[in-house]
Amino acid sequence: MEERAKPSPKATTRAGFNLREIEAIAYREIEPQDDVRIGCGVAEFDRVLGGGIVPGTLVLIAGDPGIGKSTLLLQVADKLSTSQNSVLYVSGEESERQIKLRGERLGVAAENLYILPETNLENIFCELDRIGPSVVIIDSIQTVFSSLIESSPGSVGQVREVAHQFLLLAKNRTIPIFLIGHITKDGAIAGPKVLEHIVDTVLYFEGERHHNHRIVRATKNRFGAANEVGVFEMSGSGLVGVANPSEMFLQERPENVAGSVVTACMEGTRPVLVEIQALVSSTKYGTGKRMTQGVDQNRVALLIAMLEKHVGLQLVGDDVFVNIAGGLEVDEPAADLGIVAAIASSFKNAPVDSHTAVFGEIGLTGEVRGTTQPGVRAREAQALGFQKIVMPASNTAGLERLLGVSIVGVRSVQEAMSELF
């Protein structure tokens, strides 16, 4: 689809504000960047951003419809709007009355919050000049359009142009700007891929509709660790941060049941203990099916083949189901040993001790490989009362002195099976 851009009378006033004059500067003359981050008052959100909001940052938040994006940012706006800071909330999808209704339900006081139901980019910049906010929230980027481009809102050209203008605004005035983005049916952010390249931070909202918790995951962050997560619980008063997600994910875990194993995962810089459940049942058909939820199905198929080859478990005629309890998505290889232990436990109908946690990557020859940050994982298990940890032998150095915890290092899956059963 062709898009014709109208010539702008002045390049410096295209976005409704004057650009600063910039000249090249020697690297050694640049002052150290020690800008103080702004705490937004929502601890889990600050964690995902890397410790707080960096002045001049451009953040994109995407997720399924109704998952809580607008709710979370309205709560953040409430915390940020003080006598010293004003927040402009630009809504292209809801009227000011709808936002007020949600705010009353959440108990939002919003001392210095301004609501602007507008979708025209040039009109938005006029209000920005008039109010001079400290923080800007755009809900959503796909609804905003520039009158300089002859195409409908949400098109590739419009999203690219609007995002670029907000980037210029954020960098020239050092104003933090939050963009809410739509996603496609496949779960990718709607619009051009350049949108994710333009912004400084990309946050994904995850969570099952049938679970109360929501997870905000950073997939890109120029000012912090990527893959950092914040865990929230949906309540009547909005999204409440969960300080100890491991305890939440394990609170309904059954004890002494075959097919249930606890593994230690890393979500960014945070250790999280999750329960891996497996069910192995015989089938009337020649070949069993494999179904997974929360883990990669192809990875599970490789581990099943490894179990058949090196451990001797005949699973070809059995159905194998693997699930991460609580709806969490686990994609790191350190969960391999937990998956294998859960499958073997269900196959043998032999429960793993409920006070034992496992983690480790498994190769196709059956070896157990070392993982990153083993000490952080082991200490999280210790804090939750686990008495035994089965882990890669190459990771045990320095962990023998953990009080009340027996550290068992294994080099192969056969050794792990002998230790667990």
N, C-alpha and C positions, 0 to 999 in steps of 0.2 A: 504494500500500500504506500503510494507516494505522499509525502508530507511537505508542503511548501512553507518555509519560514518567511515571515514578513521582515523586511529590513528594519533594523532598529535605528532610530535617529541618533542615539549616542550609546556607545558600548558601555560607558560608565554608569548609565542609569537604567540599564535593561532590567535589572531585578528590583528597581525601586529604591536602591541605596547606592551611595558612592563607594567605589572600591578604593582601598588604600594604595598609595604608590609604593611599589616594591622594587628594590634593587638587589642585585646579587651581593652576597656577603660571604666573607671567608669563613670556613668552618671553625677555625680556632677563635674567631671573634664572636661566635654565637654564645650567649650566656647559658649556663647550665639550666636545664629544664627541671625545675623543682616546684612546679605549680601544685598548690594544695588542692587535693580533690574535695569535692563537695559531697558530704554525706546526705543522702536523700531521706533518711529516717526510716527506711525499710531495709533492715540488715541483710536479708537474703538477696535483695536486688543490688545492694552495694557490692556484695560478694561476687555476683556474676559480672559486674562491670569492672572488677579488678580492685575494689577497695573504695569506690565512690565515683562520682561523675567528674570527668575531666572538662574544664572550661573549653568551649569550642568544639566539642565532640559531636559527631553525627551518628545516632544510634537507630538501627532498624529492628523492629520487633514484629515477628510474623508468627502465625499460628492459625488453627482451625477457627471457623466462625463460632462465637459464643464460648470460647475457652477461657476468656478472662483478660484479654489484652487491654481493653478500654478500662476495665475495672481496676487493674493494677496501676495503670498510668494515672488514673484519677486519684488513687490513693497517694501515689508519688507526688502528684501536683499539690495535693492537700498538705503534705509534709514540707514541700519546698516553698509554698506561698507564705511568706512571712512579711513583716513590716519592711524588711530590707529587700526582699526578693518578690518580684511579681512574675506570675506564670500565665502564658497565653495558651489556651487550649482551643485549637482550630478543629472544628468538627464538620466534616463533609457528609456524614452519614446520619447524624442525629441532630435534633433541634435542641435549643438551649433548655427547653422544658424537660426533655427526656434525660439530659445530663443532670439537671437539678434533681429529678426524681431518683436517679441512681445515687447521687451524692447524699440525699437525705437517708436513703436506705443504708448507706455505708457510714453514716455519721460524719460526713465531711464538713469541716468548718470553713476551710478555704478562705483565709483572711484576705488574700490578695490575688485571687484567681479570676481571670477574665475568660469568658466563653465567646468564641466567634464562629457562628455557623456560616461558613463561606468556603467556596471551592475555587474562586478565581485567584490565581497567584498574585496578580498585580494589586488586587484589593487587599489581600492578606499582608503584602509588604507595606501598604499605606497604613494599616492598623499597627503593624510592627513599629513604624516610625513614630506613630502617635503615642503608643503605650510605652515603648522601650522596655520590653520584658527581659527578665534574667534567664528564663527557660521557655522553650517553645515546644508544644506537642501537636503533631499533625495526625489526625485520625480521619481518613487514611491517605497515604501518598497516591493511591490509585484514583482517588476522587478529585484531586487538585489538577487544574489545567491552566495553561498559559494561553492568553489570547493572541500571542505571537505565532502560534502554531495552529494550522487549520486541520485539526484532527480531534477525535472524541477523547474525553478523559479516560485514562487507563491504557491508552495505546502506547506502543513502544516509544515513539518520539516524545509524547507528553511526559511519561514517567521519567525518561532520561533527562529532559530539560528541567523539569521541576526539581528533581533530586540534585542536579548540578547547581541550580540557583540556591537551594537551601544549604548546600555545601559551602558556597561562597559566603553566604550570610553567617554560617557558623564560624568559619575561619577568620573572617574579617572583623566580626564583632565579638568573637570568643563567647558565643552564646551556645549552651548545650541544646541540641534539637533532637527530639525523639520522633521517629516516623513509624507509624503502624502500617504494616503491609499485608496484603492479601496473599493467599497461597492457592496453588492449583489443585486439581484432584489428586495428583501424584505426590502432593506435599511440598513441592518446590515453591519458592517465592515467585509470585506472578510478576510479569514484566520482564524487561531485558536483564541479562546476567550482569550487565555493567552496573546495575543498581547495587548489587552486593559489593562490587569493587569500589564504588564511590564512597560508601559509608565507612566509618571507622570501626563499628561494632555491629555484628549481626546476632540477634538473639532469637531462638526458636522456643515457642511455647508448646510444651508436650503434655499429654495427659489423657487418660481414658475418661469418657463421659460418665462411666459408672463408678469411677473412683473419685474420692474427695480431694486428692492431692494433685497439684500441678507442678511441672518441672520447667524452669526457664534455663535453657542451655545456650551458652555462648559458642557459636561455631567460628566466629572471627572476632578478634579483639586486638586492636593496635596498642592498647594501653593496659593489657592484662593477659592472663593465661587463657588460651583457647580451651574449649571443652569444659570450662567451669560451669557449675550448675547451682541453681538456687531452688530449694524445695518449698512449696507453699501448700497450704491446706485451705480449700474453699469452704467458707463458713457463711452464715447469714450476714455477717458484718464485713464481708469481702475476703480477700486473700491474706492469710496469716502465715508468716514465715515459720518453718519447722527447723528448730535449732539442731535436733539430732535425728536426721532422716533414717539412720540405721535402726534405731529403736522403733521408729514408726513402721518400717518395712517388715520388722521381725515380730511385732507385737502379737500377731495372730498365728504364729508358726506352730504347727503341731509337733509334739515331741515323741521320739521313738517310733516314727512312722517310716516305712520303707519308701524310698524315692525322694526324700527331702534332705537337702544338703545346703549348708550356709557357706557362701564364698565371699571373699573380700575384694571389692572392685574400687578403682580410682575414678572419680568423676572430677576431672580437672585436678585441683590440689586437695580435694576432699575425699577421704576414704568412706565408702559406704558398704555395709554388710547387707547382702540380699539372700533370699532363699530361692534356690533352684529346685524346682519340682519336676520329676520325671515319672512317666507311667509307661510300663512295657507290658503289653498284653498280647496273647496269641491271636492269630487271625485265621479265618477259614479259607482265605485265599493264599496263593502261593507266595506272594511278595507282600511284606508289610509296608504300611505307609508311614511317613515321617511328617509330623506337624510340630511347629514351634511357635512360641509367642514371646517376644522380648529378646530373642537371640537369633543369629543368622542361621537359616535352615541349611544352607550349604555347608557351613562350618560343623553343624551337628552331624550331617551325613558323613563328613570326613572322619569325625571322632568315632562314629559307630563302626565304620570300616576298619579303623585302627583297633578298636576293641575286639572285633572278630579275628583280625590277623594276629595280634600280639598277646591278647589275654585269653582268647578261646571262647568268648561269649558268642553263641550262635543266635544272632538277632535278625537274620534275613527273613525269617518267617513270622516275625513279631511286629506289631504296630508300636511305634515309639513316639511319645508325646513329651515335649519339653516346654516348661513355662517358667518365667520369672515372676514370682508372686509379687503383687502390688502394682503391676503395670509398668515397671521400669524397663527401659531399653538398655541392654548391656552389649557392647560391641568390642570389648577389649579381650585379647587372647588369654589374659590371666584367669578368665572364668572357665577355661578348658577343663581343668582338673575337677572343678565343681560339677560341670556337666557330666563328665565321665563317671564320677562317683555317684551322682544321682541316678544315672541310667543303670549302672551296675547294681546299685542298691535295690532298685525296683525289680530288675531281672532276677536277682538272687532272693528277693523278698526278705532282705536282711537290712534292718535300719542302721544308719550311721549314728554314733553317739551324739546326742543333741548338744553337747558341750564342746563339739569339735568343729572347727572351721578349716576350710581348705582353699588354696589358690595356687595357680601355676599354669604356665603355657605348656602345651603338649605338641610334640612333633609327630610326623607320620610314622616314624620308626618306634614310637612309644616312649621316647625320652621326655623327661620333665625339665623344661627350660626355666631359667631365672626370669623374674619380672622386675618392673620398676618399683621403687619405693616400698620394699618389703617391710621395712621397719614401721612405716606409717600404717600399713594394713594390719600388722601384728598388734600394734598398740591399740588400734580401734577394736579389735577382737578382745583384747585384754580388758578394755574399759567396759565392754558389755558382758563380761563374766565368762568368756570362753576359756576352757582349761587346757585345750590341746589344739595345736595348729599344725596341719600337714602342708608343707610348702616345699619348693625346690631346694635341694641341698646346697646349691650355689648361693642361695640368699640367706642362709642361716647365720653367717658370720656376724657376731656382735649382738645377736638376739637371744643367746642362751640365758641371759640374766633377767629376762622378763619375769617378774614375781608372779607366782601362781599359775604360770603357763608352761606347758610342755611343748617344746619346739621339736618337730620331727621333720628332718630333711629327707627327701626321696629323690632318686635319680631317674626312675622309670615308673611307668604306670603299674607294672607288676609289683614293685615295692609299695606303691600307694595302696593298691588293692589288699596286699597282705597286712598293711598297717590299719586300714579302715575296717576290714572284715576279718 
